[in-house]
Each structure stands twice: as structure tokens, then as C-alpha cells.
Amino acid sequence: MSRQTDTNPAAARVLLMISGSIAAYKAAELASLLVQSGFSVQCVRTEAAGQFLGDSTLEGLTGNLVLNGMFEPGRALDHIRLAESADLLLMYPATASRVTRLAAGVADDLIGALFLANNFRKPWWIAPAMNSNMFAHPAIREALEKLADWGCRVLPTGKGRMACGSKGPGRLLEPEAAVVLIKEEFA
């Protein structure tokens, strides 16, 4: 289902939330492609994501500071402000830990607080990224189903070789494919 906006579809504001996966490097490519397509991109990352992808890279690609904490001076209400200002909230990549934390309503960091503050007023998309065995685990299957039932859009995963060497479902949707879906949302 696509959403119409009153402005140029490419002027939509995407909140790109990044969790700690080896696939986090693809978030930089996605951010770059979105900005090149005219979207405004604000990145939020987990602490673990910072181990895989530097803030300066994301800031350079988007022109916006990367947010990752709830308790920095002047940022106590970011979870409310960001949820209200975004047109699309995208968890890319969404690790197994992040998927289950969202499904449990855990709000002990900025992304968890954003999830609850948004309360499905704006589209919330999840792009899973994990090993095939993890992706097939009943806890993950149940969490993804629960999130979809609540109103999240769970994006398809790719198949292919992963960093661990295994092959199968659970590979993060490629940035180019994610951009196509985002453009369709605002067409």
C-alpha cells in the first residue's frame, strides 16, 4: 500500500535506524542512494552499530548528525520529535536481538523509545539481517509475525552467501532493492 504526500515524493523524510550487524555497511550505501534520490535521511544507530559503521561516514552521506543516545543534553525528547517528523521509519539492518526487543516493547535506548513513541502513526519497516539458522528460529519467526500483526512492514530478505559463510535466507535486502520499495511507498 503506498502513501501519497503533499510534496514531491522524493522530499520524504526517512529515519534510518541501524543495528549492530556486519551488514550495517549496507546502510551507508542505502543512505547515499536515498539522498541522491532527493530524500532527507536522518540516521539513528545502536551502540553496537557503531562497532561496524562510523558516524562520520553517515553524517558525510546525509548531512545530518547521527543520533544514538537518549540522554545527551538537549536530546531528551528526540524519540518524540523524530517519530513526529519522519515520513518513514526504517530499521535497516534489523538484527535478531533488535527484532525480539521491538516485539517485546523494550524501550531502553533511542530506537526502542522511537518504536513506542511512533505507535504506528507512520510506517515502520523492518529489514531483517541474520544468519539463516537465526532467521528460522521460532523466537525470530514469532517476533516478526507479531511485529507484522501490529502494523510493521517486514521486508523480504535476500538469499546468498553471508559473512559467516552460510547461504540461505536472512541476508539483508540489498540497498538498491530497498530504495525501489521506498520510492514505491511515496509514489
C-alpha positions in Angstrom: 0.0 0.0 0.0 1.6 3.3 -1.0 1.2 6.6 0.8 0.6 9.9 -1.0 2.3 13.0 0.2 1.5 16.6 -0.5 5.1 17.3 -1.6 7.4 15.7 -4.0 7.7 12.0 -3.1 11.4 12.2 -3.1 11.3 15.0 -0.4 10.0 12.5 2.1 11.9 12.2 5.4 13.4 8.7 6.1 14.5 7.9 9.6 17.2 5.2 9.0 17.8 3.1 12.1 20.8 0.9 12.1 21.5 -2.0 14.5 24.8 -3.9 15.1 25.2 -6.3 12.2 28.1 -6.9 9.9 25.5 -5.9 7.2 25.5 -2.3 8.7 27.8 -1.2 5.9 24.9 -1.5 3.5 23.1 1.2 5.5 25.7 3.7 4.3 25.0 2.7 0.7 21.3 3.0 1.3 21.6 6.4 2.9 23.7 7.6 -0.1 21.2 6.3 -2.6 18.3 7.9 -0.8 20.0 11.2 -0.6 20.9 11.0 -4.3 17.2 10.4 -4.9 16.2 13.5 -3.1 15.1 12.0 0.2 16.0 13.6 3.6 17.8 11.0 5.7 18.3 11.1 9.5 20.3 8.2 10.9 19.9 6.7 14.4 22.2 3.8 15.4 22.5 1.4 18.3 25.8 1.3 20.3 26.6 -2.0 18.6 26.1 -0.5 15.1 28.9 2.0 16.0 31.3 -1.0 16.1 30.6 -1.7 12.4 29.9 1.7 10.9 31.3 5.1 11.8 29.1 8.2 12.5 31.3 10.4 10.3 30.5 8.2 7.3 26.8 8.5 7.8 27.0 12.2 8.6 29.0 12.8 5.5 26.5 11.0 3.3 23.3 12.5 4.9 24.5 15.9 6.1 22.9 15.2 9.5 24.4 14.3 12.8 23.9 10.6 13.7 21.9 10.1 16.9 22.4 7.2 19.3 21.6 8.3 22.8 18.5 9.3 24.7 20.3 11.2 27.5 22.6 13.6 25.7 22.0 17.2 26.8 19.2 18.8 24.8 18.1 15.4 23.3 15.7 14.0 26.0 12.7 14.3 23.7 14.3 13.2 20.4 12.2 10.0 20.4 9.0 12.1 20.2 10.4 14.7 17.8 11.9 12.2 15.4 8.8 10.0 15.4 6.6 13.0 14.5 8.9 14.4 11.8 9.7 11.2 9.9 7.6 10.0 7.0 9.0 6.5 7.1 10.9 4.8 9.9 13.2 2.0 8.6 15.2 -0.5 10.7 18.0 -1.5 8.4 19.6 -3.8 9.3 17.4 -5.3 12.0 19.4 -7.9 13.9 17.8 -10.9 15.7 18.3 -9.0 19.0 16.6 -5.9 17.7 13.7 -7.8 16.2 13.0 -9.6 19.5 13.5 -6.4 21.6 11.0 -4.5 19.4 8.5 -7.3 19.7 8.9 -7.2 23.5 8.4 -3.4 23.6 11.8 -2.9 25.2 12.5 0.9 25.2 15.8 1.2 26.9 17.5 3.0 24.0 16.6 5.6 21.4 15.3 3.1 18.8 13.1 1.2 21.3 11.7 4.5 22.6 11.1 5.6 19.0 9.2 2.4 18.3 6.8 3.0 21.2 6.5 6.8 20.5 5.6 6.2 16.9 2.8 3.8 17.8 2.3 3.0 14.1 1.2 6.5 13.2 3.9 6.5 10.5 5.1 3.4 8.5 7.7 1.3 10.4 9.6 -1.0 8.2 12.0 -3.8 9.3 14.7 -5.2 7.2 16.0 -8.4 8.9 19.6 -9.4 8.7 20.9 -12.5 10.3 22.3 -16.0 9.8 19.8 -18.4 8.2 19.6 -20.5 11.4 18.8 -17.4 13.4 16.3 -16.3 10.9 14.5 -19.7 11.0 14.5 -19.8 14.9 10.9 -19.9 16.4 11.7 -16.8 18.5 12.5 -14.7 15.4 9.6 -16.1 13.3 7.2 -15.3 16.2 8.6 -11.9 16.8 8.5 -10.9 13.1 4.9 -12.2 12.8 3.9 -10.2 15.9 5.5 -7.1 14.6 3.7 -7.6 11.2 0.4 -8.1 13.0 1.0 -4.8 14.9 1.4 -3.0 11.6 5.1 -3.2 10.8 6.2 -4.0 7.3 8.7 -6.8 7.3 10.8 -6.5 4.2 11.9 -9.6 2.4 15.4 -11.0 3.0 17.8 -12.0 0.2 19.4 -15.3 -0.2 23.1 -15.8 -0.7 26.4 -16.0 1.0 26.6 -14.3 4.4 29.6 -13.1 6.3 29.6 -16.4 8.4 29.9 -18.4 5.2 26.4 -19.9 5.2 24.0 -19.5 2.3 20.3 -19.1 2.6 17.5 -16.7 3.7 18.3 -13.9 6.2 20.7 -11.9 4.1 19.9 -8.2 4.3 17.8 -6.8 1.4 20.2 -5.0 -0.9 20.2 -1.2 -0.8 19.0 -0.8 -4.4 16.0 -3.0 -3.7 15.2 -1.1 -0.6 15.3 2.2 -2.5 12.8 0.8 -5.0 10.4 -0.1 -2.2 10.8 3.3 -0.6 10.1 5.1 -3.8 7.0 3.0 -4.4 5.7 3.9 -0.9 5.7 7.6 -1.8 4.6 7.2 -5.5 
